[in-house]
C-alpha cells in the first residue's frame, strides 16, 4: 500500500474463449441457440479454449462440434483482452472461410443450435439485446457499422460483398 503496509487483492483468470465468424459462400453462418432456462439467442460459434489447446485449435474444434463444418482457410480477425473488474480473460475472434459441412454436429446436452445464414449488413446491425456476442465484439461491429473503410477491408478479407 502507499503507507508501506500490505494487503491481499484477489483476481480471477478464467480460460480464454474463441469465437468464429463462419463464412459459407458469400454469407455468414450464425447459431440460433436455445439453452435451458435462457431465452433463445443468436451468436457466433465458439467456446472455451481448453487446457493445452491454442485459441485456433479451440475455434476449429468448436466450429466442428457445433456445426459439423470445417473451413478451407482460417484468419484471426481480432483479439481482445478482457479485464472485467477482477476477472481477466482473452477473446479470439476468427474467420473460418470456405466452410463446408463434413459431419454431424456433436452438441452438448444443454445446447440446441440452428444454423442461419445472414449477410454482413445483417451482422453489422446486430444489437446486444438480440445477440450474445459480448461487449468487446459488439463494440467492434458497431465501429465497423460507422467506418466504411474498415468495413470494406473486413469484407474483402473475408471474401464477402460489402
C-alpha positions as CSV (number, residue, x, y, z in Angstrom):
1,X,0.0,0.0,0.0
2,X,1.1,3.6,-0.2
3,X,1.7,3.7,3.5
4,X,4.1,0.7,3.3
5,X,1.6,-1.9,4.6
6,X,0.5,-5.0,2.7
7,X,-3.0,-6.1,1.7
8,X,-4.1,-9.1,-0.5
9,X,-6.3,-8.3,-3.5
10,X,-7.9,-11.1,-5.4
11,X,-8.2,-11.5,-9.2
12,X,-9.5,-14.5,-11.2
13,X,-8.2,-15.5,-14.5
14,X,-10.6,-17.7,-16.5
15,X,-9.8,-19.6,-19.7
16,X,-9.9,-17.6,-22.9
17,X,-12.6,-18.2,-25.5
18,X,-12.6,-18.4,-29.3
19,X,-15.4,-17.2,-31.4
20,X,-15.9,-18.0,-35.1
21,X,-17.3,-15.9,-38.0
22,X,-18.2,-18.9,-40.3
23,X,-18.2,-17.9,-44.0
24,X,-20.4,-20.1,-46.2
25,X,-20.3,-18.9,-49.8
26,X,-21.0,-15.1,-49.5
27,X,-22.9,-15.4,-46.3
28,X,-22.1,-15.7,-42.6
29,X,-23.4,-18.7,-40.7
30,X,-24.6,-17.9,-37.2
31,X,-26.1,-20.0,-34.5
32,X,-29.6,-19.5,-33.2
33,X,-29.2,-21.2,-29.8
34,X,-31.5,-22.4,-27.1
35,X,-30.2,-23.4,-23.7
36,X,-32.1,-24.5,-20.6
37,X,-33.6,-21.6,-18.6
38,X,-32.5,-18.9,-21.0
39,X,-34.2,-17.1,-23.8
40,X,-33.2,-18.0,-27.4
41,X,-30.2,-16.0,-28.7
42,X,-28.1,-15.7,-31.8
43,X,-24.3,-15.6,-31.8
44,X,-21.1,-16.9,-33.3
45,X,-20.0,-20.5,-32.8
46,X,-17.3,-20.9,-30.3
47,X,-16.4,-21.5,-26.7
48,X,-13.7,-22.0,-24.1
49,X,-10.1,-22.7,-25.0
50,X,-9.3,-26.0,-23.3
51,X,-6.1,-26.7,-21.4
52,X,-3.2,-27.5,-23.8
53,X,-5.2,-26.1,-26.8
54,X,-4.4,-23.0,-28.8
55,X,-7.1,-20.5,-29.5
56,X,-7.1,-21.5,-33.2
57,X,-7.4,-25.2,-32.2
58,X,-10.4,-24.3,-30.0
59,X,-12.1,-22.3,-32.8
60,X,-11.7,-25.3,-35.2
61,X,-13.0,-27.8,-32.6
62,X,-15.9,-25.6,-31.6
63,X,-16.9,-25.0,-35.3
64,X,-16.9,-28.7,-36.0
65,X,-18.7,-29.6,-32.8
66,X,-21.4,-27.0,-33.1
67,X,-22.0,-27.1,-36.9
68,X,-20.3,-30.2,-38.4
69,X,-18.3,-27.8,-40.6
70,X,-14.7,-27.3,-41.5
71,X,-13.1,-24.3,-43.2
72,X,-10.6,-24.1,-46.0
73,X,-8.9,-21.1,-44.5
74,X,-8.6,-19.5,-41.1
75,X,-7.8,-15.9,-40.2
76,X,-7.5,-14.1,-36.8
77,X,-9.9,-11.1,-37.2
78,X,-9.2,-9.6,-33.8
79,X,-8.0,-10.4,-30.3
80,X,-9.4,-8.9,-27.2
81,X,-8.1,-8.8,-23.6
82,X,-11.0,-8.7,-21.3
83,X,-10.2,-7.4,-17.8
84,X,-13.7,-7.4,-16.3
85,X,-13.2,-5.8,-13.0
86,X,-11.3,-8.6,-11.2
87,X,-11.8,-11.3,-13.8
88,X,-9.4,-11.4,-16.8
89,X,-9.5,-13.5,-20.0
90,X,-8.8,-13.3,-23.7
91,X,-11.3,-13.5,-26.6
92,X,-10.1,-14.5,-30.0
93,X,-12.4,-13.8,-33.0
94,X,-11.5,-15.9,-36.0
95,X,-12.9,-16.1,-39.5
96,X,-13.4,-19.5,-40.9
97,X,-13.5,-19.0,-44.7
98,X,-14.9,-21.5,-47.1
99,X,-16.9,-23.6,-44.6
100,X,-18.4,-26.9,-45.7
101,X,-20.4,-29.5,-43.8
102,X,-18.3,-32.6,-43.2
103,X,-20.0,-34.3,-40.2
104,X,-23.0,-34.1,-37.9
105,X,-22.7,-31.6,-35.1
106,X,-21.9,-33.0,-31.6
107,X,-23.7,-30.7,-29.3
108,X,-23.5,-30.7,-25.5
109,X,-26.6,-31.8,-23.7
110,X,-27.5,-28.2,-22.8
111,X,-27.3,-26.9,-26.4
112,X,-29.7,-26.7,-29.3
113,X,-28.3,-24.8,-32.2
114,X,-30.0,-24.0,-35.5
115,X,-27.7,-22.6,-38.3
116,X,-28.9,-19.4,-40.0
117,X,-27.1,-17.7,-43.0
118,X,-27.0,-13.9,-42.9
119,X,-25.3,-11.1,-44.8
120,X,-22.5,-8.9,-43.4
121,X,-25.0,-6.0,-43.4
122,X,-27.4,-8.0,-41.2
123,X,-24.5,-8.9,-38.9
124,X,-23.4,-5.2,-38.5
125,X,-27.0,-4.4,-37.5
126,X,-26.9,-6.8,-34.5
127,X,-27.6,-5.3,-31.1
128,X,-26.5,-6.9,-27.9
129,X,-30.2,-7.3,-26.8
130,X,-30.7,-9.9,-29.5
131,X,-27.3,-11.3,-29.9
132,X,-24.9,-12.9,-27.4
133,X,-21.5,-11.8,-28.7
134,X,-20.0,-9.9,-25.7
135,X,-19.4,-6.2,-25.3
136,X,-16.0,-6.2,-27.0
137,X,-17.1,-7.9,-30.1
138,X,-20.4,-5.8,-30.2
139,X,-18.3,-2.6,-29.9
140,X,-16.0,-3.8,-32.7
141,X,-19.0,-4.4,-35.1
142,X,-20.6,-1.1,-34.0
143,X,-17.4,0.6,-35.1
144,X,-17.4,-1.2,-38.4
145,X,-21.0,-0.1,-39.0
146,X,-19.9,3.5,-39.0
147,X,-16.4,3.2,-40.6
148,X,-16.9,2.4,-44.3
149,X,-13.1,1.9,-44.9
150,X,-12.7,-0.6,-42.1
151,X,-16.0,-2.4,-43.1
152,X,-14.8,-2.7,-46.7
153,X,-11.4,-4.0,-45.6
154,X,-13.0,-6.7,-43.4
155,X,-15.5,-7.7,-46.2
156,X,-12.7,-8.0,-48.7
157,X,-10.5,-10.1,-46.3
158,X,-13.5,-12.4,-45.7
159,X,-14.5,-12.6,-49.4
160,X,-17.9,-11.1,-48.7
161,X,-19.8,-8.4,-50.5
162,X,-19.5,-5.0,-48.7
